[in-house]
């Protein structure tokens, strides 16, 4: 989301800020959380997602180990 620079009214600023916070928590994959959205981390869903991700990577490694030079 691009910051608009200024707002014509306080209501516009509040709407933009609310939308920005909603986007960040529900859509933005944050690198510091392992590309998981903050909402899923807060709810504890990241544990299951990381397990699925690891399982997928392990299967890919077994099928094509040459694509994983560091193992």
C-alpha distances in whole Angstrom, upper triangle without the diagonal:
4,6,9,12,14,15,18,19,19,18,15,14,15,13,10,10,12,9,7,10,11,8,9,13,13,11,10,13,14,17,19,19,20,17,18,15,16,18,20,21,22,24,26,25,24,28,28,25,27,30,29,27,30,33,31,31,35,36,34,36,39,39,38,39,39,35,35,37,36,37
4,6,9,12,13,16,18,18,18,14,13,15,14,10,11,14,12,9,13,14,12,12,16,17,15,13,16,17,19,21,22,23,20,21,19,19,21,24,24,25,27,29,28,27,31,32,29,30,33,33,31,33,36,34,34,38,39,37,39,42,42,40,41,41,37,37,39,38,40
4,6,8,10,14,15,15,16,12,10,13,13,9,10,13,12,9,12,15,13,13,17,18,17,15,19,18,21,22,23,25,23,23,20,20,22,25,25,26,28,30,30,29,33,34,31,32,36,35,33,36,39,37,37,40,42,40,42,45,45,43,44,44,40,40,41,41,42
4,6,7,11,13,13,14,11,10,13,12,9,11,14,13,11,15,17,15,16,20,21,19,19,22,22,24,26,27,29,26,26,24,24,25,28,29,29,31,33,33,32,36,37,34,35,39,38,36,39,42,40,40,44,45,43,45,48,48,46,47,47,43,43,45,44,46
4,7,10,13,13,15,12,10,14,14,11,12,16,15,14,17,19,18,19,22,23,22,21,24,24,26,27,28,30,28,29,26,26,27,30,31,30,33,35,35,34,38,39,37,37,41,41,39,41,44,43,42,46,47,45,47,50,50,49,49,49,45,45,46,46,47
4,7,9,10,12,10,8,12,13,11,12,15,16,15,17,20,19,20,23,25,24,23,26,26,28,29,31,33,30,31,28,27,28,32,32,31,34,36,37,36,40,41,38,40,43,43,41,44,46,45,45,48,50,48,50,53,53,52,52,52,48,48,50,49,50
4,6,7,9,6,6,9,10,9,11,14,14,14,17,19,19,20,23,24,24,24,27,27,30,31,32,34,31,31,28,27,28,31,32,31,33,36,36,36,40,41,39,40,43,43,42,45,47,46,46,49,50,49,51,54,54,53,54,54,50,50,51,51,52
4,7,8,7,8,11,12,12,14,16,17,17,20,21,22,23,26,27,27,27,30,31,33,34,35,37,35,34,31,30,31,34,35,34,36,39,39,39,43,44,42,43,47,46,45,48,50,49,49,53,54,52,54,57,57,56,57,57,53,53,55,54,55
4,5,5,7,9,10,11,13,14,16,17,19,20,21,23,25,26,26,27,30,30,33,34,35,37,35,34,30,29,29,33,34,33,35,38,38,38,42,43,41,43,46,46,44,48,50,49,49,53,54,53,55,58,57,57,57,58,54,54,56,55,56
4,5,5,6,9,10,10,12,14,15,16,18,20,21,22,24,25,25,29,29,32,32,32,35,33,32,28,27,27,31,31,30,32,35,36,36,40,41,39,41,44,44,43,46,48,47,48,51,52,51,53,56,56,56,56,57,53,52,54,53,54
4,5,5,6,9,10,11,12,14,15,16,18,20,21,22,23,24,28,28,31,32,32,34,32,31,27,26,26,29,30,29,30,34,34,35,38,39,37,39,43,42,41,44,47,46,46,50,51,50,52,55,55,54,55,56,52,52,54,53,53
4,5,5,6,9,10,11,12,14,15,16,18,20,21,21,22,26,26,29,30,30,33,30,29,26,25,25,28,30,28,30,33,33,34,37,38,36,38,41,41,40,43,45,44,44,48,49,48,50,53,53,52,53,53,50,49,51,51,51
4,5,5,6,9,10,10,12,14,15,16,18,20,20,20,24,24,27,28,28,31,28,27,24,23,23,27,28,26,28,31,32,32,35,37,35,36,40,39,38,41,44,42,43,46,48,47,48,51,51,51,51,52,48,48,50,49,49
4,5,5,6,9,10,11,12,14,15,17,18,19,20,23,23,27,27,27,30,27,26,23,21,21,25,26,24,26,29,29,30,33,35,33,35,38,38,37,40,42,41,42,45,46,46,48,51,51,50,51,52,48,47,49,48,49
4,5,5,6,8,10,11,12,14,16,16,17,18,22,23,26,27,27,29,26,25,21,20,20,23,25,24,25,28,28,29,33,33,31,33,37,36,35,39,41,40,40,44,45,44,46,49,49,48,49,50,46,46,48,47,48
4,5,5,6,9,10,10,12,14,15,15,16,20,20,23,24,24,27,24,23,20,19,19,23,24,23,25,28,28,28,32,32,30,32,35,35,34,37,39,38,38,42,43,42,44,47,47,46,47,47,44,43,45,45,45
4,5,5,6,9,10,10,12,14,15,15,18,18,22,22,22,25,23,22,18,17,17,21,21,20,23,25,26,26,29,31,29,30,34,33,32,35,38,37,37,41,42,41,43,46,46,45,46,47,43,42,44,43,44
4,5,5,6,9,10,11,12,13,14,18,18,22,22,22,24,22,20,17,16,15,19,20,18,20,23,24,24,28,29,27,29,32,32,31,34,36,36,36,40,41,40,42,45,45,45,46,46,43,42,44,43,44
4,6,5,6,9,10,10,11,12,16,17,21,22,21,23,20,19,15,15,15,18,20,19,20,23,23,23,27,28,26,28,31,30,29,32,34,33,34,38,39,38,40,43,43,42,43,44,40,40,42,41,42
4,5,5,6,9,10,10,10,14,14,18,19,19,21,18,17,14,13,14,17,18,18,20,22,22,22,26,27,24,26,29,29,28,31,33,32,33,36,37,36,38,41,41,41,41,42,38,38,40,39,39
4,5,5,6,8,10,10,13,13,17,17,17,19,17,16,12,11,11,15,15,14,17,19,20,20,23,24,23,24,28,27,27,29,32,31,32,35,36,36,37,40,41,40,41,42,38,37,40,38,39
4,5,5,6,8,9,13,14,17,18,17,19,17,15,11,10,10,13,15,14,15,18,18,18,22,23,21,23,26,26,25,28,30,29,30,34,35,34,36,39,39,39,40,41,37,37,39,38,38
4,6,5,5,6,10,11,15,17,16,17,14,13,10,10,10,13,15,15,17,19,18,18,22,22,20,22,25,24,23,27,29,27,28,32,33,32,34,37,37,36,37,38,34,34,36,36,36
4,6,6,5,8,9,12,13,13,15,12,11,8,8,9,12,13,13,15,17,17,16,20,21,19,20,23,23,22,25,27,26,27,30,32,31,33,36,36,35,36,37,33,32,35,33,34
4,6,7,9,9,13,13,12,14,12,10,6,5,5,9,10,9,11,14,14,14,17,18,17,18,21,21,21,24,26,25,26,29,31,30,32,35,35,35,36,37,33,32,35,34,33
4,6,9,11,14,15,13,15,12,10,6,7,6,8,10,11,12,14,13,13,17,17,15,18,20,20,19,23,24,24,25,28,29,29,31,33,34,34,35,36,32,32,34,33,33
4,6,9,13,14,13,14,11,9,6,9,9,10,12,14,15,16,15,14,18,18,15,17,20,19,18,22,24,22,23,27,28,27,29,32,32,32,32,34,30,29,32,32,31
4,6,9,11,11,12,8,8,6,8,10,11,12,14,15,17,15,14,18,19,16,17,20,20,18,21,23,22,23,26,27,26,28,31,31,31,31,32,28,28,30,29,30
4,6,9,8,8,5,5,5,8,10,10,11,13,15,15,14,12,15,16,13,13,17,17,15,17,20,19,19,22,24,23,24,28,28,27,28,29,25,24,27,26,26
4,6,5,7,5,6,6,7,11,11,10,13,15,15,15,12,15,17,14,14,18,18,16,18,21,20,20,23,25,24,25,29,29,28,28,29,26,24,26,25,26
4,5,5,5,8,9,10,14,14,12,15,18,17,16,13,16,17,15,14,17,18,15,17,20,19,18,21,24,22,23,26,27,26,26,26,23,21,23,22,22
4,6,7,9,10,10,14,13,11,14,17,16,16,13,15,17,15,14,17,19,16,17,21,21,20,22,25,24,25,28,29,28,27,28,25,23,25,22,23
4,6,6,7,7,11,10,8,11,13,12,12,9,11,14,12,11,14,16,14,15,18,19,18,21,23,23,23,26,28,27,27,28,25,23,25,23,23
4,5,9,10,13,11,10,13,15,13,13,9,11,13,10,9,12,13,11,12,15,15,14,17,20,19,20,23,24,23,23,24,21,19,21,20,20
4,7,9,12,11,10,14,15,14,13,10,13,14,10,10,14,14,11,13,16,16,15,18,20,19,21,24,24,24,24,25,21,20,23,21,22
4,6,8,7,7,10,11,11,9,7,10,11,8,9,13,13,11,14,16,16,16,19,21,21,22,25,26,26,26,27,24,23,26,24,24
4,6,6,7,9,10,11,10,9,12,13,11,12,16,16,15,17,20,19,20,23,24,24,26,29,29,29,30,31,28,26,29,28,27
4,5,5,6,9,10,10,9,13,14,13,14,17,18,17,19,22,22,23,25,27,27,28,31,32,32,32,34,30,29,31,30,30
4,5,5,6,9,9,9,13,14,13,15,17,18,18,20,22,23,24,26,28,28,30,32,33,33,34,36,32,31,34,32,32
4,5,5,6,5,6,9,10,9,11,14,14,14,17,19,19,21,23,24,25,27,29,30,30,31,33,30,28,31,30,29
4,5,5,6,5,8,10,10,11,14,15,15,17,19,20,21,23,25,25,26,29,30,31,30,32,30,28,30,28,28
4,6,8,8,11,13,13,14,17,18,18,20,22,23,24,26,28,29,30,32,34,34,34,36,33,31,34,32,31
4,6,8,10,11,12,14,15,17,18,20,21,22,24,26,27,28,30,32,33,34,34,36,34,32,35,33,32
4,5,6,8,9,11,12,14,15,17,18,20,21,23,24,26,27,29,30,31,31,34,31,29,32,30,29
4,5,6,6,9,10,11,12,14,16,17,19,20,22,23,25,26,28,29,29,31,29,27,30,28,27
4,5,5,6,8,10,10,12,14,15,16,18,20,21,22,24,26,26,26,29,26,24,27,25,24
4,5,5,6,9,10,11,12,14,15,16,19,20,21,23,25,26,25,28,26,23,26,24,23
4,5,5,6,9,10,11,12,14,15,17,18,20,21,23,24,24,27,25,23,26,25,23
4,5,5,6,9,10,11,12,14,15,17,18,20,21,22,23,25,22,21,24,23,21
4,5,5,6,8,10,10,12,14,15,16,18,20,21,20,23,20,19,22,20,18
4,5,5,6,9,10,10,12,14,15,17,19,20,20,23,21,19,22,20,18
4,5,5,6,9,10,11,12,14,15,17,18,19,22,19,18,22,21,18
4,5,5,6,9,10,11,12,14,16,16,17,19,17,15,19,18,16
4,5,5,6,9,10,10,12,14,15,15,18,15,14,17,16,13
4,5,5,6,9,10,11,12,14,14,18,16,15,18,17,15
4,5,5,6,9,10,11,12,13,16,14,13,17,17,14
4,5,5,6,9,10,10,10,13,11,10,13,13,11
4,5,5,6,9,10,9,13,12,10,14,13,10
4,5,5,6,9,10,13,12,12,15,16,13
4,5,5,6,8,10,9,9,13,14,11
4,5,5,5,8,7,7,10,11,8
4,6,6,9,10,10,13,13,10
4,6,9,9,11,13,15,13
4,5,6,8,10,13,11
4,5,5,7,9,7
4,5,6,9,9
4,6,9,9
4,6,5
4,6
4
